[in-house]
Amino acid sequence: MIRRIPMLAGCLFALSWITMFYALLMDWDTTENVDTIHIKGEIISLVHANGDWISMDIMLVDSILPHKLTRKLRLSWSKPPTVRVGQQWLFTIKPKPITGPLNQGGFNQQKYLLSKHIFAKGKVTAGRLLSDNKGVRDKLIEQLKPALAGYAAQDLLLALLVGERSLMTSDRWQQLRNTGTGHLFAISGLHLSVACLWIYLVSKTLLFNLLPTQGRRNSVVAMVLCAVTAIAYAYLAGFSVSTQRALIMLLTYISSWLFSRFSTSWERLLYALFMVLLLDPLSPLSASFWLSFTALIVILVTVGKFEPQRFEAVATKVESRQPAVISIPQVLLKQAMIGFRATLQWVVAFWAIQWRLALVLGGVQAIFFAGTSVISIAVNLILVPWFSFIVLPISLLSLLIFIMAILVGVDAELVNFFWLSQLTMEPVLMLLDIGSRIPFAWLGLSMQWIAVVICAVLGVWLCCQFRTLRWRLAFSVMTLPAVILAFQAIFGIQQQQWKVHLLDVGQGLSAVIERNGRAIIYDTGASFGANFSYAERIILPFLNSKGITKVDFLVISHADNDHAGGASVIMEAFPEAIVISDDKRWGMVNCRPKNLLWQAINLEIIGPLIPAKGNNGSCVIRFANGDNSLLLTGDIEHEAEQKLIHHKGIESDVMTAPHHGSRTSSSDGFINAVSPQLVLFPAGFNNRYGFPKKDILRRYHDFGIDTLISGEQGQVSVVFQSNSINIYTYRSDFAPFWYNQVFRFGENKNSE
């Protein structure tokens, strides 16, 4: 079968291997309800610290699986003792399911954790240190951090030397994103290639001067040193996906050279792809996988257009025109012309690679991150050569001297040459700072625009590949979606439909009412500490992905954190928004009954009749347009429900469940008065309150009402049209993939 139908055999092998890999990874009883479990684990990464809490990744050390298949957990620990990477602990944990808020445009934490083989989360309740065996890389990182302390680029240098990016702040990540230079600080093909090139040149020069020979001995030794260097550097980088891919390609090339076997660049790329997928079938879940291999494909395609044979043909043609006898000045002129042409060809090839990488990787980046850097091509034109010839050689040489000093017992401070590395990083820091300050450096794009632009660019490229008019006309059709969308944007064509999106913001509430690129936001979810806000992490990316550029109203139902935590973030992002709230900190318009008109939709503020603190003071609003209506209820309880029952015209097609589905709300009389077709529960998955309560869900079902829970389904979007209501959810419609399913391991045993 392998010989007769190789493609089918390969597909069956891949399917079998991926299935087995996933089964081995998830081979814990994910349906088991337990309070606590005891596990033995090795700390492999300290993710972040927030106050007296830390988050860390551990690897189960009692696993019988190979290292690549070893399961990992992400644990949080309150008031922990001093912990370090490499320590082994016996943990007592409260297990949690691997899940996270799922919304369009938002960060898919569940997918990200699975790509890192993290299949569950947990909260540490107790821990006992078993051993403190640190690896070579861990020890080096511990000694590097104080050696680099005080340098402005210490976080970048640490990432560049050993692939450790824990020191990078959110501002630094923002700089790298805006300038499109994140790849320079993720050890990959560029870094390994430069390190190997310098080792090869230096070792070969020394060997031919000290031990000259006519054979291949010196070249073979130099190549072996290159392989050792690449493996050592990849080890220091922690064997990340991008590093693995580059290492496999380099070792394939070195092996083919050593054994005198010719292999094309495309063959080496396929070998690398095969090995990466064989070692880790889940690597395609990572954005770096697609960025790495897409970059290699672009480089190989571009290099193919600048083959050395073309230059040799030009040089031969020029030489054939020269007279048989030429003078010395003519020889010098000829050599200068050849050198000039070679330099020009190198510059043209470099430029071609850079603009193609910027264009193609910009598209890939936009798909994963809903935007792209528009200045990346200019910044990389400067920084890529600077890194290749200056920063990397000096930094790696400084690291080598540092390691040798440690090995021979010399005080590393006496031979600390990282100040030279810092000196070479000064222009980099300057460019990052300047680039991040440019207002248009990062171009946020809606998913709709991303799709039509990629389709149009692909259509134009295909048109350029075919010369016949018939094929060009056929492929030009791919540009029509972009033309239609641009026409709608320019001439402001209005759509009749309107939408409500109940966002998945954990145990909180945020709803976005959308029409014609404008929105009303009802509540903003929670915020925690100074660095986390659902408004920043979920609402703003969602608005960007939908192409919503104007927020007309911001409604803060009441002051509880799970409803108003992100109010300041939204107000800062959309200062022109009119705030409806009874809280004097924000309110421009109070919640006394009144009617407002928004894009032909009647916005009726129903209550409360008088300001009230707490849940019953929630601002209740009804949206109605023609035959469609929506009721947003905040956290009202029985007392406020009884007052609303007597209000005429609260019947609605869709309603958010009051107070997340608690027993203090959703009385029979209120449900009967509203008579919705669909009730949306804003409740986080596996939340500590057990919302929505099972008897409340049953109560709605007894009335024949459909229910959806944001924590179970992710984002829920309801589209109101003139004669229909369409319902879409993230897990079932927007991204119905296996890695977005609900993993129920460690659910609350008794949430009642």
Secondary structure, 3 states (H helix, E strand, C coil): CCCCCHHHHHHHHHHHHHHHHHHHHCCCCCCCCCCCEEEEEEEEEEEEEECCEEEEEEEECCCCCCHHHCCEEEEEEECCCCCCCCCEEEEEEEEECCCCCCCCCCCCHHHHHHHCCEEEEEEEEEEEEEECCCCHHHHHHHHHHHHHCCCCCHHHHHHHHHCCCCCCCHHHHHHHHHHCCHHHHCCCHHHHHHHHHHHHHHHHHHHHHHCCCCCCHHHHHHHHHHHHHHHHHHHHCCCCHHHHHHHHHHHHHHHHHHCCCCCCHHHHHHHHHHHHHHHCCCHHHCHHHHHHHHHHHHHHHHHHCCCHHHHHHHHHHHHHCCCCCCCHHHHHHHHHHHHHHHHHHHHHHHHHHHHHHHHHHHHHHHHHHCEEECCHHHHHHHHHHHHHHHHHHHHHHHHHHHHHHHHCCCCHHHHCCHHHHHHHHHHHHHHHHHHHHCCCCEEECCHHHHHHHHHHHHHHHHHHHCCCHHHHHHHHHHHHHHHHHHHHHHHCCCCCCEEEEECCCCCCCCEEEEECCEEEEECCCCEECCCEEHHHHHHHHHHHHCCCCEEEEEECCCCCHHHHCCHHHHHHHCCCCEEECCCCCCCCECCCCEEEEECCEEEEEEECCCCCCCHHHCCEEEEEECCEEEEECCCCCHHHHHHHHCCCCCCCCEEECHHHHCCCCCCHHHHHHHCCCEEEECCCCCCCCCCCCHHHHHHHHHCCCEEEEHHHHCCEEEEEECCEEEEEEHHHHHCCCHHHCCCCCCCCCCCC
